Amino acid sequence: MTYSNPSDPSTPTGSPGAGDPHRIAVDYWHPLDDGRLQCDLCPRLCKLHEGQRGLCFVRERQGDRLWLTSYGRSSGFCIDPIEKKPLNHFLPGTPVLSFGTAGCNLACKFCQNWDMSKSREQDTLAERAMPAELADAALRLGCRSVAFTYNDPVSFLEYAVDTAAACREQGVRSVAVTAGYICDRPRERLFGALDAANVDLKAFDERFYYKLCGGHLKPVLETLQYIVRETRVWLEITCLLIPGENDSDAELDALCHWVASELGADIPLHFTAYHPDWKFHSAPPTPGSTLQRARAIARQAGLHYVYTGNVHDPEGGSTWCQGCGALLIERDWYRLGHWGLDARGACSRCGQRLPGVFEARPGDWGARRQPVRLVTQA
């Protein structure tokens, strides 16, 4: 299979098209015998005639190549607490410059960010910033990292990878919030550029993925295994629990045992609450008791760091030492309280090291969400 543009080399991969810096030629496709071009970015494998776009909406066929149409274009920028991603073991308390584009390569009927991820309007992409500008802005704003979020960075892989490279030159780290629905070769490229990721494991059931997300479970599990086994990316996992769909004791038990056996007991797992949105309103909002039940099942399965989210639950949101039971990082929503780690990131009472990426002192950004405007381009 060809994973590059086999056409005219005068327009190399990654170069802008027709003088438009926000439209670049991309890799990960090959021609089919019937004249269509197959996108090999994600397992959806969209097969495109001239002028067609993939389900993600931002990858388009024009001529004998595929193009990304959202490079350097965003639906907006915001400074968030890193815990909002959620990442609880990666530079706690620090601010992260968050942004997304338009489009997504899954079709989750319950999408909580559907106004951006499902947008089919280029007007959504009102903000413009190229990778170097983003890195400079993060440094200027005091952000320790940049997050590709709101929609899945798989769909804007080239923009995300170039931004991560620019950030690395400035000492700023890069974070992806992703569903992990990606093919092997682009998976290597994306996660090779990152420092941390939160992967949304939407369920542990193929029926759920097919019926409610328009995808499949197996590629997501393969992405999780790849991150743990082949990269140095710090990984945390989120599972949005929808009553009656993916919250049974049996499914949760199977999911947690798989995480423990395939990824390791120290991988943080977040259970978060669903609210009815976009095209899915048949389930009620997730009660806090469901998240607490899921947390108990996960701990019984041997997972060490299990969190509840989108609910007020200081115990389920805080980090506890697996050696002596001491409170290590107190959290109330996104606010940090007691800090029980020493300068090495170990429990100050018993000395057991907490897995993750920590500094001698936590950040003090708090729970603020601060929209920002960056330098824009025509």
C-alpha positions as CSV (number, residue, x, y, z in Angstrom):
1,M,0.0,0.0,0.0
2,T,1.3,3.5,-0.9
3,Y,1.4,5.9,2.0
4,S,2.4,9.0,0.1
5,N,1.3,11.2,-2.8
6,P,2.2,9.2,-5.9
7,S,1.4,12.1,-8.2
8,D,3.3,15.2,-9.4
9,P,6.3,15.7,-7.1
10,S,6.3,19.5,-7.9
11,T,3.8,19.9,-5.1
12,P,5.3,18.0,-2.1
13,T,3.3,16.7,0.8
14,G,2.7,19.5,3.3
15,S,2.9,22.3,0.8
16,P,0.2,24.9,0.5
17,G,-2.2,24.7,-2.4
18,A,-3.0,27.6,-4.8
19,G,-1.3,30.1,-2.5
20,D,-3.6,29.3,0.4
21,P,-1.5,28.5,3.6
22,H,-4.5,26.9,5.3
23,R,-4.8,24.2,2.6
24,I,-2.0,21.7,2.4
25,A,-1.3,18.5,0.5
26,V,-1.2,15.5,2.9
27,D,0.1,11.9,3.2
28,Y,-1.7,8.7,4.0
29,W,-3.7,7.9,0.9
30,H,-3.4,5.8,-2.2
31,P,-5.2,5.5,-5.6
32,L,-7.7,2.7,-6.3
33,D,-8.2,0.9,-9.6
34,D,-11.6,2.6,-10.1
35,G,-10.1,6.1,-10.1
36,R,-11.0,7.0,-6.5
37,L,-8.5,7.9,-3.8
38,Q,-8.6,6.1,-0.5
39,C,-7.7,8.0,2.6
40,D,-5.5,5.9,4.9
41,L,-5.5,8.2,7.9
42,C,-8.1,6.3,10.0
43,P,-9.9,3.0,9.8
44,R,-12.8,4.6,8.1
45,L,-10.8,4.4,4.8
46,C,-13.0,7.0,2.9
47,K,-12.9,6.5,-0.8
48,L,-13.2,9.8,-2.6
49,H,-14.2,10.9,-6.1
50,E,-13.1,14.4,-7.3
51,G,-14.3,17.1,-5.0
52,Q,-15.5,14.8,-2.3
53,R,-14.6,15.1,1.4
54,G,-14.2,12.4,3.9
55,L,-16.5,12.0,6.9
56,C,-14.2,14.2,8.9
57,F,-15.1,17.0,6.4
58,V,-11.6,18.6,6.5
59,R,-9.8,16.2,4.2
60,E,-10.7,16.7,0.6
61,R,-9.8,15.3,-2.8
62,Q,-8.9,17.9,-5.4
63,G,-7.1,16.7,-8.5
64,D,-4.9,13.7,-8.0
65,R,-4.2,14.2,-4.3
66,L,-5.8,14.8,-0.9
67,W,-5.7,18.0,1.0
68,L,-6.2,19.2,4.6
69,T,-8.4,22.3,4.4
70,S,-8.1,23.5,8.1
71,Y,-4.4,23.9,8.5
72,G,-3.7,26.9,10.8
73,R,-7.4,27.5,11.3
74,S,-9.2,27.1,14.6
75,S,-12.6,27.3,16.2
76,G,-11.0,29.4,19.0
77,F,-8.4,29.4,21.7
78,C,-8.7,29.1,25.5
79,I,-6.5,28.7,28.5
80,D,-7.7,25.8,30.6
81,P,-6.5,23.9,33.7
82,I,-4.7,20.8,32.5
83,E,-7.1,18.8,34.7
84,K,-9.9,19.7,32.3
85,K,-8.5,17.5,29.5
86,P,-8.6,15.5,31.9
87,L,-5.0,14.8,32.8
88,N,-4.5,14.4,36.6
89,H,-0.9,13.1,36.5
90,F,0.6,15.5,34.1
91,L,1.9,18.9,35.4
92,P,-1.0,19.4,37.9
93,G,-2.3,22.8,38.3
94,T,-0.7,24.3,35.2
95,P,-2.4,26.2,32.4
96,V,-2.8,24.6,28.9
97,L,-3.5,26.5,25.7
98,S,-6.4,24.6,24.2
99,F,-7.7,24.7,20.6
100,G,-9.5,22.6,18.0
101,T,-10.6,22.9,14.4
102,A,-13.7,21.7,12.7
103,G,-14.6,18.1,11.8
104,C,-14.1,14.7,13.3
105,N,-13.5,11.2,11.9
106,L,-16.1,9.5,14.2
107,A,-19.8,10.2,14.3
108,C,-20.7,9.9,17.9
109,K,-24.4,10.6,18.3
110,F,-23.8,11.9,21.9
111,C,-21.0,14.2,21.1
112,Q,-20.5,16.8,23.8
113,N,-18.6,19.2,21.5
114,W,-20.8,18.7,18.4
115,D,-20.9,22.4,17.5
116,M,-17.2,22.2,16.6
117,S,-16.5,18.6,15.9
118,K,-19.5,18.2,13.6
119,S,-19.4,21.6,12.0
120,R,-19.7,21.8,8.3
121,E,-19.3,25.5,8.2
122,Q,-15.9,27.0,7.4
123,D,-17.1,30.1,9.3
124,T,-16.6,28.1,12.4
125,L,-12.8,28.4,11.8
126,A,-12.7,32.1,12.7
127,E,-9.3,32.1,14.5
128,R,-6.1,31.7,12.6
129,A,-2.6,30.8,13.9
130,M,0.2,28.9,12.3
131,P,2.3,26.4,14.4
132,A,5.1,28.9,15.3
133,E,2.6,31.5,16.3
134,L,0.8,29.0,18.6
135,A,4.1,28.0,20.3
136,D,5.0,31.7,20.8
137,A,1.6,32.5,22.2
138,A,1.7,29.6,24.6
139,L,5.1,30.8,25.9
140,R,3.9,34.4,26.1
141,L,0.7,33.4,28.0
142,G,2.6,31.2,30.5
143,C,1.1,27.9,29.4
144,R,3.2,24.9,30.1
145,S,1.5,22.9,27.3
146,V,-0.7,23.1,24.2
147,A,-3.7,20.8,23.9
148,F,-5.3,19.6,20.7
149,T,-8.9,19.2,21.9
150,Y,-12.6,20.1,21.3
151,N,-12.4,17.9,18.1
152,D,-10.1,15.0,17.4
153,P,-6.6,15.9,16.3
154,V,-6.5,12.8,14.1
155,S,-8.5,14.8,11.6
156,F,-6.0,17.7,11.5
157,L,-2.9,15.5,12.1
158,E,-0.4,17.6,10.1
159,Y,-1.4,20.8,11.9
160,A,-1.1,19.1,15.2
161,V,2.3,17.5,14.5
162,D,3.8,20.7,13.1
163,T,2.5,22.7,16.2
164,A,3.9,20.1,18.5
165,A,7.3,20.4,16.8
166,A,7.2,24.2,17.1
167,C,6.2,23.9,20.8
168,R,9.0,21.5,21.5
169,E,11.5,24.0,20.2
170,Q,10.1,26.5,22.8
171,G,10.1,24.1,25.7
172,V,6.3,23.9,25.6
173,R,4.7,20.4,25.8
174,S,1.9,19.0,23.6
175,V,-1.2,17.1,24.6
176,A,-3.8,15.3,22.5
177,V,-7.4,14.6,23.6
178,T,-8.4,11.9,21.1
179,A,-10.6,8.9,20.4
180,G,-7.5,7.0,19.2
181,Y,-9.3,6.1,15.9
182,I,-6.2,6.1,13.6
183,C,-4.3,3.7,11.3
184,D,-0.8,2.3,12.1
185,R,1.5,4.7,10.1
186,P,-0.1,8.0,11.0
187,R,-0.4,6.7,14.6
188,E,3.4,6.6,14.8
189,R,3.6,10.1,13.4
190,L,1.0,11.7,15.7
191,F,2.1,10.1,19.0
192,G,5.8,10.5,18.1
193,A,5.2,14.2,18.4
194,L,3.3,14.3,21.7
195,D,4.1,14.4,25.4
196,A,0.8,13.3,26.8
197,A,-2.6,12.1,25.6
198,N,-6.0,11.4,27.0
199,V,-7.7,8.7,24.9
200,D,-11.5,8.4,25.0
201,L,-12.4,4.7,25.3
202,K,-16.0,5.2,24.6
203,A,-17.2,1.7,25.6
204,F,-15.9,-1.9,25.7
205,D,-18.4,-3.1,23.3
206,E,-18.3,-3.4,19.5
207,R,-22.0,-2.8,19.2
208,F,-21.8,0.5,21.0
209,Y,-19.0,1.7,18.7
210,Y,-20.8,0.7,15.6
211,K,-24.3,1.9,16.6
212,L,-23.5,5.1,18.4
213,C,-20.1,6.2,17.0
214,G,-19.9,4.8,13.5
215,G,-16.6,3.1,14.2
216,H,-15.1,0.0,15.7
217,L,-13.5,-0.9,19.0
218,K,-10.4,-2.9,17.9
219,P,-8.4,0.1,16.4
220,V,-8.9,2.1,19.6
221,L,-7.6,-0.8,21.8
222,E,-4.6,-1.1,19.4
223,T,-3.9,2.6,19.8
224,L,-3.9,2.3,23.6
225,Q,-1.5,-0.7,23.4
226,Y,0.7,1.1,21.0
227,I,1.0,4.2,23.2
228,V,2.0,2.1,26.3
229,R,4.3,-0.3,24.5
230,E,6.0,1.8,21.9
231,T,6.1,5.4,23.1
232,R,7.0,7.6,26.0
233,V,3.8,9.5,25.9
234,W,2.0,9.9,29.2
235,L,-1.4,8.2,28.9
236,E,-4.7,8.7,30.7
237,I,-8.0,7.2,29.6
238,T,-11.5,8.6,29.8
239,C,-14.8,6.7,29.6
240,L,-18.0,8.7,29.3
241,L,-20.7,6.6,30.9
242,I,-24.2,6.7,29.4
243,P,-27.0,5.1,31.4
244,G,-28.2,1.9,29.9
245,E,-25.6,1.9,27.1
246,N,-22.1,1.3,28.4
247,D,-22.5,1.3,32.2
248,S,-23.3,-2.3,33.1
249,D,-21.3,-4.0,35.8
250,A,-20.2,-6.7,33.4
251,E,-18.9,-4.3,30.7
252,L,-17.2,-2.1,33.2
253,D,-15.5,-5.1,34.8
254,A,-14.3,-6.3,31.4
255,L,-13.0,-2.9,30.5
256,C,-11.1,-2.4,33.7
257,H,-9.6,-5.9,33.7
258,W,-8.4,-5.3,30.1
259,V,-6.8,-2.0,31.1
260,A,-5.1,-3.6,34.0
261,S,-3.7,-6.6,32.1
262,E,-2.9,-4.9,28.7
263,L,-1.8,-1.4,29.8
264,G,-1.0,-1.7,33.5
265,A,-2.5,-0.9,36.8
266,D,-1.0,2.6,37.0
267,I,-2.8,4.0,34.0
268,P,-5.2,6.7,35.3
269,L,-8.8,6.0,34.3
270,H,-11.5,8.7,34.4
271,F,-15.2,7.9,34.4
272,T,-17.1,11.0,33.4
273,A,-20.8,11.9,33.4
274,Y,-22.8,12.2,30.2
275,H,-25.5,14.8,29.5
276,P,-28.0,14.5,26.6
277,D,-26.7,16.3,23.5
278,W,-26.6,16.5,19.7
279,K,-28.5,13.5,18.3
280,F,-28.8,11.4,21.5
281,H,-31.4,12.3,24.1
282,S,-32.8,8.9,25.0
283,A,-30.7,8.4,28.1
284,P,-30.9,10.6,31.3
285,P,-27.8,12.4,32.6
286,T,-25.4,10.1,34.4
287,P,-25.9,10.1,38.2
288,G,-22.9,10.4,40.4
289,S,-23.7,7.0,41.9
290,T,-23.0,5.4,38.6
291,L,-19.5,7.0,38.5
292,Q,-18.8,5.9,42.0
293,R,-20.0,2.4,41.2
294,A,-17.7,2.3,38.2
295,R,-14.8,3.6,40.3
296,A,-15.3,0.8,42.8
297,I,-15.4,-1.8,40.1
298,A,-12.1,-0.5,38.6
299,R,-10.4,-0.5,41.9
300,Q,-11.6,-4.1,42.5
301,A,-10.1,-5.0,39.1
302,G,-6.7,-3.7,40.4
303,L,-6.5,-0.2,38.9
304,H,-4.7,2.2,41.2
305,Y,-5.8,5.6,40.0
306,V,-9.5,5.9,39.1
307,Y,-11.3,9.2,38.9
308,T,-14.8,10.6,38.6
309,G,-15.5,13.6,36.4
310,N,-18.2,16.1,35.5
311,V,-19.6,15.7,39.1
312,H,-18.8,17.1,42.5
313,D,-16.9,14.3,44.1
314,P,-13.7,15.4,45.9
315,E,-12.8,11.9,47.0
316,G,-13.2,10.5,43.4
317,G,-11.4,13.5,41.9
318,S,-8.4,13.3,44.3
319,T,-5.2,11.2,44.1
320,W,-4.3,8.8,46.9
321,C,-1.0,7.0,47.6
322,Q,-1.0,3.3,46.8
323,G,1.6,2.7,49.4
324,C,0.2,4.2,52.6
325,G,-3.2,5.7,51.6
326,A,-2.2,9.3,52.1
327,L,-3.9,12.1,50.2
328,L,-1.4,13.2,47.5
329,I,-3.3,15.7,45.4
330,E,-6.6,17.1,46.6
331,R,-9.0,18.2,43.8
332,D,-12.4,19.9,44.1
333,W,-13.6,20.2,40.5
334,Y,-10.4,21.6,38.9
335,R,-9.1,23.3,42.0
336,L,-6.1,21.8,43.8
337,G,-5.9,21.7,47.5
338,H,-3.6,19.6,49.7
339,W,-0.3,18.7,48.0
340,G,1.3,15.6,49.4
341,L,4.2,15.0,46.9
342,D,7.8,15.8,47.5
343,A,10.1,17.4,44.9
344,R,10.7,14.0,43.3
345,G,7.0,13.4,42.8
346,A,6.8,10.8,45.6
347,C,4.6,10.5,48.6
348,S,6.0,12.8,51.3
349,R,4.8,10.3,53.9
350,C,6.1,6.9,52.7
351,G,8.2,7.8,49.7
352,Q,6.3,5.8,47.0
353,R,6.7,7.4,43.6
354,L,3.5,8.5,41.9
355,P,3.4,7.6,38.2
356,G,3.2,10.7,35.9
357,V,4.9,13.9,35.0
358,F,5.4,16.2,38.0
359,E,7.5,19.2,39.1
360,A,8.7,20.2,42.5
361,R,5.6,22.4,43.0
362,P,2.2,22.3,41.5
363,G,0.9,25.1,39.3
364,D,-1.6,27.6,40.6
365,W,-3.9,28.2,37.6
366,G,-6.9,27.0,39.4
367,A,-10.3,26.4,37.7
368,R,-10.2,29.4,35.4
369,R,-11.2,29.1,31.7
370,Q,-9.9,32.1,29.8
371,P,-10.7,32.6,26.1
372,V,-7.9,34.4,24.3
373,R,-7.4,35.9,20.9
374,L,-4.2,35.2,19.0
375,V,-2.6,37.0,16.0
376,T,-4.8,36.2,13.1
377,Q,-4.0,35.8,9.4
378,A,-6.0,36.5,6.3
